[in-house]
Every structure is written in C-alpha cells, then in structure tokens.
Amino acid sequence: MIKTSADMQWDIRENMRGGDGTTKIQHIVNQDELKGHARLVGRICLEPGASIGLHPHDQEEEIYYILSGQGIVVDDGNRQVVNPGDAVVTGGGATHSIANAGSEPLEFVAVILTY
C-alpha cells in the first residue's frame, strides 16, 4: 500500500485530553488498514501555546517521535524538554502530556500500540 499525503485524513481537536488550544492530527494510516495492533499512527501538530493534557496509557503504549519544534513532556511525573530526534515511550498505565514550548509549531509522529 502506498498513500499520498492527499489521501490522509486530518482530524482537528480542541483542548485534547484537557490540554490547551488546537491539536491537528494527520492519520498516516488508519487502524483498519493495518493487520497489527496499532490504534493510531499519526502526525501531530501543536501550534505555540497548544498542548495535549495528561492522560494514561493502560494496556497500550504510545510513542512520540519529535520531528520539529520544541516541546515539554511530562512522562510518568518526569518533566523534560524534547527536541527534534527525541522519542518518548509511555505505557503500562503510566501517564503523559506534551506542550509546545517554542515559538514554532511542534510536530511529531505518534504511534499507539495495544497489547
């Protein structure tokens, strides 16, 4: 399967998971297009000041891979700045949040794997 960017659906969510501002999600592949146990494979964009609020991942894990911009992640209580090339893995009941900490859009790939 090959999908062009034009074939990928965008989802716009306000105050995602109790966060601030607008979250834009480009669904790279949909759950029904996969045989594996992935619930989300998407590119996420947070404008300056936007965030995704603190939320748990029980019976699944979420991976963030930072593409551009600068963010602040709280991962199971640990607060850290993330930059392009950094990755965050949260699962097993742990919680996390992410906020745009810069003046440019924060873009990252998010993958949620279920188990």
C-alpha positions in Angstrom: 0.0 0.0 0.0 1.2 3.5 -0.8 -0.7 6.5 0.4 -0.1 10.1 -0.7 -0.4 12.9 1.7 -3.6 14.0 -0.1 -5.2 10.6 0.9 -4.5 11.1 4.6 -7.4 12.3 6.7 -6.9 15.3 9.1 -8.6 15.5 12.4 -8.9 18.8 14.4 -9.5 18.6 18.1 -9.9 21.4 20.6 -8.5 21.1 24.1 -7.4 17.5 23.5 -7.3 15.4 26.7 -7.9 18.7 28.7 -5.0 20.5 27.1 -4.9 24.0 25.6 -5.6 25.1 22.0 -6.0 23.1 18.9 -4.4 19.7 18.0 -4.2 18.7 14.4 -3.8 15.0 13.6 -2.9 13.7 10.2 -3.8 10.0 10.1 -0.9 8.4 8.3 -2.6 5.0 8.2 -5.9 4.1 9.7 -6.4 1.2 12.2 -8.5 -0.8 9.6 -5.6 -0.5 7.1 -3.3 -2.4 9.4 -3.0 -6.1 10.5 -1.1 -5.3 13.6 -2.2 -4.0 16.9 -1.9 -0.2 16.3 -4.7 2.1 17.3 -3.0 5.3 16.0 -0.3 6.2 13.5 -0.4 9.9 13.0 1.5 13.1 12.5 0.5 15.6 15.2 0.9 19.4 15.0 0.6 21.7 18.1 0.8 25.4 17.5 2.7 27.6 20.0 0.8 27.5 23.4 -1.1 24.3 22.5 -0.9 21.1 24.4 -2.3 17.6 24.9 -3.3 17.2 28.5 -2.2 14.5 31.0 -3.7 11.1 30.2 -2.9 7.4 30.9 -2.0 4.5 28.6 -3.2 1.3 30.1 -2.9 -1.9 28.1 -1.2 0.0 25.4 1.9 2.2 24.8 2.3 5.4 22.9 5.5 6.5 21.1 6.2 10.2 20.3 9.0 10.9 17.8 9.7 14.6 17.6 10.1 16.0 14.0 10.3 19.7 14.5 9.9 22.4 17.2 10.4 22.1 20.9 8.1 20.6 23.5 7.8 19.9 27.2 6.7 16.3 28.0 5.6 15.1 31.4 6.1 11.3 31.3 5.0 9.5 34.4 5.9 12.5 36.5 9.2 13.3 34.9 9.2 16.7 33.1 11.7 17.2 30.2 12.2 19.3 27.2 12.1 17.4 23.9 13.7 18.4 20.6 13.8 17.0 17.0 15.1 13.4 17.0 13.9 12.7 20.6 11.5 9.9 21.4 9.1 9.3 24.3 7.5 5.9 25.1 4.7 5.8 27.6 2.7 2.7 28.6 1.8 0.2 31.2 -0.6 2.5 33.0 1.8 5.5 33.1 0.6 9.0 32.2 2.0 11.7 29.9 1.3 15.1 28.4 3.0 17.3 25.8 3.0 21.0 25.3 4.6 23.2 22.6 7.3 25.2 24.4 8.6 27.2 21.5 7.6 29.9 19.0 7.3 27.5 16.1 4.8 24.6 15.5 5.7 21.4 17.4 5.3 18.4 15.0 5.7 14.7 16.0 4.7 11.3 14.9 2.5 9.4 17.4 2.0 5.6 17.4 -0.3 3.8 19.8 0.3 0.1 20.1 -2.2 -2.1 22.0 -1.4 -5.3 23.9 
